[in-house]
Amino acid sequence: MSVDPETGWSERVMEPDSPVTTELDVIFGHHMPRHPLLGHFVRTGNGDATRLSDVVSQHDLRRSDFYQGFYRPLGIRHQMAFLLNVDLGVVNALVLSRGDSDFTDVERQLAKLAQPHLAHLAAASAAHSWFEAALAALDGIDDTAYGVVLTGPMGKVRVVNRAARLLLATYFQMSAREGDVLPDELGAWLAEQRRALGLGGPPRPHTVARGSRRLTVRLFQHQSGAALLISESSAEEPPATGRAGLTARESDVLWLVANGRTSAQAAQVLRISSRTVEKHLGNIYAKLGTTNRTEASLRVFGTSAAREPRPSVPREA
């Protein structure tokens, strides 16, 4: 169960499922901020396993609107709860309910022993959900060429997004699935950077050239966890600032079409849509005062069709 004491917002997952009607849901949300156990946790700051009978008498409980409106219809007469964590002011707790007899001292002690382990599992689950949400958002951005790899122990891949899988497959011929070991080249670089960070030195990016393309891997470490941010750019063009006021992505798009790529081929290399490529080209023409890719290429690179072999871009399984 999750409750925000300030707003009164609450959310719960019940196991086994109970037939909670819409009317009961409204009653629950209305009375939850005044729940005796929640009041106890907020007032004392003590989140240890606590029974309803520890903080309110059965007589007072059964006279309360909360009991009459929500607990009684569900057959709940006794509860025990303990805190899992408090996140951004939201209290997350595990609540055990029963209708026949109260929880014993032994059961309360067992709950206290289990509490830190369940809190750890809840925190790990929440962290994994945040990582997955962040990676899903990154994959959902149409105009990104960034790959993200979250590493586990011994340089193993813990989480990897679609762009990272494609880039690592292109440059290192590896599947880059969760549980895989990083390529030897990246593994050695990662170990070296971690040693440098341990000595107080700054992390240094790792670059790999492949034809006219360049892969850049940067390390971001927090405590024992590490994330790799992977990007691709033209080896011949500066990755940060393009010429003639073009952005890095506009410079990449123009370089690819100047070297003979169609919009669809450029989109495949950059992991964006053909529509986004055309949008970039329109912005490029407006910035350069040109009307087509040939004129724009001549203006920026001094060439319009320096064709080169089309790079091999793996398709995601």
N, C-alpha and C positions, 0 to 999 in steps of 0.2 A: 504494500500500500504506500502511496506517495501523497503527501499533503503539504500545501504551502500555507502556513499559519497566517501570513499577512493577507493573502487574498481569499483564503477559504477554498481555493481550488484543490481538488482531490482526484485521485485515480487509483484504481485497485484492480488486481487480478485475483480471482477466487478459484481455489482448487479444493474439492471438485466444484464445477460450475453450479451456481445457485440460481433459482428462478427470480432474479431481481427485476422487478417491473420498473417502468419509467417513473411511476409514482414513488416507489421506494428509492430509486436513484436520486430523485429530487430531495427527498427527506435526508438521505445520507449526506449529500453535498451541503445541505443547509445546516445540519447539526454537527458535521465532522469537526469543525474548528473548536468545538466545545467538548470533544471527546475526553473523558477523564484521563486516559493513558497519554494522549497527545499533550494535554495540559501538564501532566507530570513530567514528561520528557523535556518540554520547553521550559518549565519552571525550574527544574532541578539541574538540567544539563546532564542528567544520568540516564544513559540509554540502555542500561542492563535489563535483562528479562524481568518484566513486571506483570503481575496479574491485576485484573480489574479489582479483585477483592483486596489488593494491597493499597488501593488509593480511594475506593468508594465502597460503602456498605451495600449489601444486596437490597436493603430497604430503599436507600436513596437512588440506586441504579434503576430499580423497577418503577419508581415514580417519575423518572426522567422522560422527557419527550423523545429523546433519542432511542431509549429502550422500547418504549411503547410504539413508536413509529417505524423503527427499522429492525431492531434485534428480535423483538417478540414474534413478528410475522415469519422470521426465518428460523425460529427455534433456537436462537443463540442466547445463552444465559451466562456463559463464562468466557473470558478471553485472557490470553497472555501475549505480550508483544515485546519486541526489542528492536533497537535502532540498527539499521545497516549502515547508513551514512546520512549526512546532510550536505546536499549539493545545491549551491546557489540559493540557500534558504529553504529548499524543499526537503522535508523530512521523509526519508525512505525507511520503512519499517516492515518487519515480518510479523504478521498477526496470526495467532492460532486461536480458533474458536471451537467451542463445544456446548452441548446443551444439557448433558446429564450431570456431571460432577466437576468441581473446580480442579484446576491443575495443582498437583502436589508439590511439595518442596523439592522432592527428587527430580521431578520433571522441570521445575524452574532451574535447578542446578545444571541439568543436562543442557537446557537451552542456553545458559550462560557459557558453557563450555563450547557449544557449537557456534555461538555468535560471531567470534572473530573470523572463523573459517568461512562462514556464509557471507560475512561482510566483504571478505577478500574476493570471493567468487562474484559477488554483485559488482564490485569495483572493476574486476577484470572484464566482466560482460559489458559493462557500460563503456569501458575504454575501447573494447573491440567494436562496439556499435558506433562509437564516434569515428573511429578510423574508417570503418566501412562507409559511413555516411559521407565523410570527407572525400574518400576515393570515388564514390559514386557521383558526387557533385563535380569532381574534377573530370571524370569521364563524360559527364553530361554537358560540359562546356564545349561548344562546337569549335571554338577557335583556340584550342590549346594543343601544344606539342610536348607538354611536360609529362614525364613519367615519374612515378613515385614507387619506391621500394622501401618497405619497413623491414629491417633485419632483426633476426633473433640471434641466439648464441652461435658461435663459430661461423659467423658470416652466412647463416642460412636465411633464405627468404621466408619472411613471416606473412607479409601481405604485399601484393603487387597489383598495380592497376593496368588497364589495357595498353595504354601508351608505352609503359615501361616494358611490358612483355614484347611488344613489337620492336622497340628499339634494341633491347638486349638480344632478341633473335636475329636482328639485322647485323649487329656489330660483333656478336660473340657466338652466334649459332647455338643458343641455348633456349630451352623452352620457358625458363623463368616462371615456373609454377611454385606455389607455396610448398615449402619443404625442400626445394632445390638449394644447392650450394651455389654461391656467387661464382662467376668465372674466376680462374686463378688470378688473372690480371687485376680484377676489381677487388678480390679478396686480399691480395697483397697490399694494394693501395689503401684499403679500408684499415687494415691492421697498422700500417704506417701512420695514417692520419690519427688513429686512436692513441698511438704512442706519442705523437706530437702534441695532441690535445692534453694528454696527461702531464706533459712537461710545460704546459702553458703556451704552446705555440699555436699559430692560427691554422685552420684547416686549409688545404690547397685542393683546388678542383683537379679532376683527372680528365684528360682529353684523349680521344681516339679519332684518327682521321680515316675516312673510307671514301676514296675517290674525291669528289668535290664536296663531300659532306663531313661534318665534324660533330662528334658526340661529346658532350660535357657532363660530367657527373660531379655533383657537389654533396658534401656530407653535412648533415644537421644532426647533432647528437644532444640528447637530454638524458642525464644520468646514465643508466645502463642501456637505454634504447637509442637506436640510430635510424635515421631516414636518409635515403638517397634521392636527390632531385635530379632527374635526367632530362636533358634537352638536346636538340639537334639544330644545327645551323649550317650555313655555307662556309666551307673552309676558306674560300677566297674573300668573303665579305665579313666585316666585323660583326659579331653576333649581337652586340648591344645596340649600336646605332647605325642605321643604314645611311647611304649617301643621299644628298639632296633633300634632307628632311624626312626621309622615309623611316618608318618604324622598323624594328628588327624583323617582324613578320612580313611586312610589305617588301623589304629587301630580299627576303628568302623567296617569296612568291615571284618577284620580278626576275631573280637570278635563274629560277627554274624554267620559266617560260622563255627567257632569253637563250637558254641552252636547249631549246627544242621541245620542252614538255608542253603537252596540252593542259588545259585547266583541270581535266580529270586526273591526269598523271601527277600534276603538282599537288592536287588534293590528296592523292594516295600517299605521296612521299611525306607530306606534312601532317597527315592524319586529320584533315579537315574536310569539309564538303566542297564540291565544285562551286556551289553557290557562294560560299565564303571566299573562295579564290577570286571569283568574278567581282565580288564586293571590294576586295583588296585592290584588284586591278583598276576599278573605277576610282578609288581613292588615290592611287598612284598617278593616274592620268590627270586628275584634278590638281595634284600637288606640282606635277612637272609641266603642266600646260600642254600635254600631248593628247592624242586621240586614239592611239593603239599601242600594242605591246612592242612593236618594232621601233617606233619613235622613242618610247620610254627606255627601251634597252640601249639604244644608241646614246641617249642623253646621259644615262647613269654609268653604263659599262663600256661604251664605245664600240659595242658590237650588237648585232641583232639576232644572230643565229649561230652562235658558237656551239654547235651540237656536240653532245657527248653521249656515251652509252647510258641508256635508262637503268637506274639502279634497281637491284632486285629487292622488292619489298615483300616480306612474307605475309601471307594472309593468316589471320587469327583463326584457329580451329574452332 
